[in-house]
Amino acid sequence: MIQNTMFSTQSVQPLKMLESTKDSGSTPSESLSKFGTYLENAISQVADQEKASEEMSNKFMLGQVDVDQVMVSSEKALLSLQLTAQVRNKVIEAYQEIMRTQV
């Protein structure tokens, strides 16, 4: 029998399911409310990154920050906006697929 001496199997622990006791009894309306709050927070974070990027651009024009800081800030804002757009596209695609299914 071939044994792998590189990894010790004694330190391997079995996976345990995470139990969420407080979420198990939630109603669909509570779940929808939590999901809506999550989406609202995510979109506000994207807006905050856009504002931070604009502030960095203004500081750059005043000579208070370097160009690399402005570029990093603007790329973060751009990537988060692109990610948000892609998530939105996937959600719309999933909704359309559900609407196309025949019952």
C-alpha positions, 0 to 999 in steps of 0.5 A: 500500500502506498502511504503519503508521508507528506500529509498527516491524516491524524490532524484531519478533522471531519467536517461539521455542519454549521448550525444556525439556530436563530435562522432555522425558524425564520419565515420567508418574509423575514428571509426576504427582509434580511436579503434586502438588507444585505443587498442594500448594504452591498450597494451602499458599499459600492457607492462609498467606494465611488465617493472615496475614488472621487475624493482621491481624485480631488485630493490629487488635483490639490496635490495631497496624494500620489497618482498611484493612490488615485489609481488604486482607489479608482480601480477598486471602485471600477471593479466593485461596480463591474461585480455589481453589474455582473451579479445583477445580470446573473440574477436577471438571467436566473429570474428569466430562466425560472419564468421560462420553466413550464409547470 
